[in-house]
């Protein structure tokens, strides 16, 4: 075989090898799809469902936190009102006590 024939033969062989490699890769991909495609799709579906559930739980958690914050503000206002009422009652009791002490002093002087 001459040098030119070998070169031509190599060219045909090389391009044939490239085509054969692509075909082999496609075949391997098809076998992978047949063997593992269902599991892969199933795993992707579970992943999607888990992400959806996480989103639902996250929204629920944020809603509950907002409710707790609202209740905390309401409780704080109620406690502040009770505190103010208690201070007013103590102030009134002290004033009444002062008035009674004053009356007692006046009553003793009057004897």
Secondary structure, DSSP 4 states (H G I P E B T S, - for coil): --HHHHHHHHHHHHHHHHHHHHHHHHHHHHHHHHHHHHHHHHHHHHHHHHHHHHHHHHHHHHHHHHHHHHHHHHHHHHHHHHHHHHHHHHHHHHHHHHHHHHHHHHHHHT-
